[in-house]
Amino acid sequence: MAAKPLQPLVLDSIGIYGLNRQSSPASLPPQYLTTANNIMLDEKGRLTTRQGIKQVTNLISSSATSNTLIVKSLGEYKNAAGATTIFAGAGANIYKMDTSTAPYTLAAQSFSGGTTKTDGNWQFTNFNNNFYGAQQANKPVNFNGTTWLDLEDVSGYSKPNGVTTFTPSCLLGDFGRLWAADIGETRDVVYYSDLLIGHVFATAGDGTGGGFLDLKKVWSGDVITAMASFMGKLVIFGKNNIVIFQGPWDVSTAISQSSFTLQEVIEGVGCIARDSVQLIGDDIVFLSASGVRSLGRTIQQDTMPLTDLSLAIKDEIRTNILTTNLSAVKGQYDLSTGSYILGFPDRNIVYIFDFKAY
């Protein structure tokens, strides 16, 4: 048999399907990668090296403990004029980022008479020209554009009826109200504020004021981990369930309001990490106990089917879930690259999910 001449094989699509650690390497086509360190896909879906990193700010302070402080949260406050200010949570303080310097500096914010904060793992939200923050086992905080206060120190504050200590771990400012959930006493109840007043949660006798949604009537034995606004609907994540309400602008009389109704309950799948929830165009991405999930809305029917986005690295993701501090897990959507970034800080691992093709 005559030997055939060698033919070049052009691998112009090498790695375009991304990382796959679930299948046997011997059975994978060249469109999959078995190792993918420090790379990314460019705007045309081709492999390229990732950009480097650079220091953005100075150390938090000049004290001897500054190197031990870890920035665990970032939030961007937007005032009525549209100007923005970035705040960071670290240790027992919140820090304002001063962008007039190079590199930027971080200045500790003072809380006049406020309680001592136990950590910097805040969830920040903008609502009605105010900035709010919440984290587990801490009192929520408020920034009015000038002054930081514990929410309970804001003039006119009222906590929800029947609640002893109001310490929500997650917040959402939308639909004309501030929504708060997962307090130590009742981890399956969502509380909402008065219309356009983020510091009044008590229910008034005339039916106005704040109120609550008791999810014990919807699911059984679950706890709230996160909330999101999506397509004009209120999405409430538990660890093992997802609840979707429609008409959240008309919540003033709670579930008795005709336009505020329970649309859907997705059982068996929930969100296990508050800060993994990210809105990506017409979709929501979050970390579930089985991996990274998508809560997408179809055009054909009014339902929200779930899609698993991490099947190719399912076992690896599950191992990280079991061995990490879930409260430290962070997700972020990078609009410039079309990427969802999921980080496990205490594992020193970051995954990049490319959404440009979606």
N, C-alpha and C positions, 0 to 999 in steps of 0.2 A: 504494500500500500504506500502510495507516494505521500510524503509529508506535505501538509498544507502550510502555507505561509502564515506567520503570526499576524493577527489583526488587532489593531489598537482598540481598546474598550474605553469609550468616553464616559466618564462618571460625572456628568454635569448635574445629576440629581442626587449625588451622594449626601446622605444624612437629612434629606428634606422632611422625613417623617419624624425626626427627633430621636430621643433616647428610648431604648427598649431594653429593660433588664428582666422582663418577664419571660421572654421566649429564649430558646436555645440559640446562642450566637451562630452556630453552624447553619441554622435554618433561615437566618434573616437575610433579606436582600440588601444591597448597598444603600438603599434609601433609609435604612435604620442605622442608628449608632448604638454601640454597646458601652461606650464611654464618651462623655461630653463635658469636659471641664474647660471653663473659661472661653466658651464659644457662644455664638448667637447666630440667628438667621437674619440676613439683611432684608431690605424691602422687597427683593425679588425672590425670597425664600432660599437663598444660597448661604452656605456656611461661611462664616467670617469670624475673626477674633473679636471678642468683646472689648469695649472701650475700657480704659483704665479708670482708676478712682483718684479723687483728690480730696484733700482736707477742706471742708467748708467753713468750719468754725474753730475758734480757739477752744482750749479746755474750758469747762464750765466755770471754774474759778481758779484762783492762784493758790488755793489751800492745799495742804498735803493730801487731802482725801479726794481731790478733784479727779485723779486718775481712776479711782474706784467707782465713780458714779457712772451709771449706764443710762443713756437716753432710751427710754422705753416707749415714748409716744411723741407724736408731732401733730399739730393742728394749725389750720390757717383761719384766722379770724377775719371776717369781711365786715367793714362798717357800712353805714348808710350811704357814704359817698363812693363806695367801691374799693377803698384802700384796704390793703391786706397786711396782716402782721402774723408772723409765725411764732408759735409757742411750743416749747418742748417740756416733757415731763421726765424728771430724773430724781432719784432719791426721794427726799421729803419735800421737794419744791417744784414749782413751775417756772420756766425760764423763758424770757423774751429774747428772740433772735434779733440782734441789731445788724441790719444789712448795710449800714453806712460805713462799716469798717471792712478791711480786707486782711486776713479772713474775718468772717463774722464773729461777733462775741455773743455770749449768752449771759443775760443778767437775771438774777433771782428776783422773783416777784414777791411782794409782801402781802400778807393776809392780816389785816388789822383785826386782832381778836379771834382769828380763825383757829380751828383745831389743827393739831399736828397731822400732817399727811404721812401715811405709812409706806407709800410707794409712788412711782411715777408712771404707772401703767394706765393712763387716762384714756377714755374715749371722749373726744371733743366733738361738739356740734354747734353750728350757727343757728340762731333762731331769733327773728325779729330784732336784728341789730345788736343782739347780745351773743355771748359766747359761753357755752356751758361745758362742764367736764364731769365725768363720773368714772369711778373704779370701785372694785369690790371692797367692801368693809370700810369705805370712806364716805364722808358726806359730800354730796355734789357741790361744785363750785360754779361761780358766775363771774364773768368779766363784762362790764358794761361799756367798754371802750376806754375807760380811765382807771377803774378800780377793780381789783380782785376781791371777792368776798365768798365765804361759804354761803351757799344758797339760802340757808336758814337765817342769815344775817341781812338779806335783802329786805328793804322796807316793804311791808305788806305780805311777807311770806306766810304760807300756810301749807302744812304737810297733808298728805292724804288722810281722809277719815279712817280712824281705827288703826293707824300705823304708829308704832312706838318710836322706832328709829328708821329714818328714811335714808337708806344707803344703797341706791341702785348701782348696778355694775354696767349698765348700758343705757344709752340715750339716743333719741332721734328727734330732730326738730323739723317737723313737716306737717302739712295739712292744717296749719293754723294753730298748732299746739306743740308742746314739748312732751314727748313720751318717755317714760322711764320704766325700767323693769329689772327683775332679779335682785330684790332686796333680801336681806338675810331672813326676815320673818316669813315672807311669802315669795317664793322663787317662781311661782307659776301665775303671777298677776302682773298685768301691764297697767300703769297709772298714767293718766294724761292730765295736762294742765288746763287752766281756763283758756278761753279763746284769746290768742295773742299775748298771754301773760304767763311767762314761763316759770314764775315763782309761786303761783297759786294752784295748789292741787286739791284743796278741800272742796267738797261738793256743797254748793249753797242750797238753801231750803227751797228756792224757787226753780230748781232744776238747772241752774247755771253753775259756773265754776268748773272744777275738775271732775274726774271720775275714774273708773277702772274697768278693766276687762279681766274676768276671772276665767283662766283657761282650764281650770279643773272641770269646767262644764264642756270642754272641747276635747281634751286629751286626758290620759290617766297616768299619773306618776312621773311626768316629765318636768323639766325646769327650763326657763327661758335663757338663751345664751346670746341672742342678737336680734336686732330689728332692722328693717330696711324699707325704703319707699321705692316702689317699682310699678311703673305703668299706672300711676294713680291708685295703687293698692297698698295696703299696709301688710307687710310680710313679717311674721313673727317666727323666729327660729327657736325650737327646742333642741335638746341633744338628740332626740329620736323622732321628732315630728316637726312639720312645718305647717303653719296656719296662715291663711290668706284671707284678709277682709277687704271688701270693696265698699266704697262710699265713706272713707274715714273722715271727710270734711264734716259729715253730719253725725258726729259721735256724741253730741251733747246730751242725748237721752239714752246713750249706750245702745244695747242690742235691741231695744224696743223701737229705735228709729228705723223707719221703713227703708231708707236708702243706705243705711249702714248694716251690712249683712255679712255673715260668714260665707265666703265663696267656696273655699276648698280646704281640706285637711289632708296633707300627705303624710302617711304613717310609715314608720320604719326607717326613715332617713331624716337626719337633722344636721345642725351645725355644732361642732365641738369647740370651735375657736372663734371668739367674738370678732377679733380683728382680721379674720380671713375673709370676711364678707366684702365683696367689691362689685359695684355696678359697672358692667362693660357693655355700653351701648344698650341694646335691647335684651340684655341678659344679666343674671346675677351669678357670680361664682363664689363658692365657699368650700371650706374643708369639713367633710363629714367623717364619721368613724371609719369609713371604707375607702376614703380618698377624696380627691378634688371633684366637686360636683357642679353642674350647671343647672340652674332653674330657669329654663327658657320658655317663652310664651310662643305657641304656634299661631299661625295666621288662620289655619283651617278651622280650629275649634278653640273655644275659650277654656283651655286647660294649660297647665304648666308642667310638662313632662321633665323628668330628671335625666341628665346625661352624665356619665362618669368620664372625666377627662384624663384620669391618671391610670388607665388600665395597663398601659405599657410598663409602669413602674409601681404597680399595685402593692406588691409585697414590701418594697423598699419604703414606700410612703407609710404603710401600716406599722412597720418597725419604728419609724421616726415618731409616729403618733403615740405609740406605746411607751417610748422612752424620753419624751420631751415634756416640758412644762407648757401645757396648752394655752395658758394665759399669756405666754410670751410670743406665741406664733403670730406673725404679721403677714398680711396680704396687701398688695398694692397693684393698681393698674397703671401701666406706663402708656399713655396715649401716643407718645411719639414713636414708639416701636410696636405698639399693638400687643403688648405682653402683659400677662398676669404674673406677678412675682410673689412667690410664697416662701417665706423664710422661717426656719427653725433656729432661732438665735443661739440657744444653748447647745445645739448640735452643730453649729457652724455650717449649716447647709442651706442653700437657696436654690429653689427650682424656678425655671422660667417656662411659662406656657405661652406659646405663640398663638395669638388670636387673629393674625392678619388674614388667615384663610377662611375665617368664620364669617 
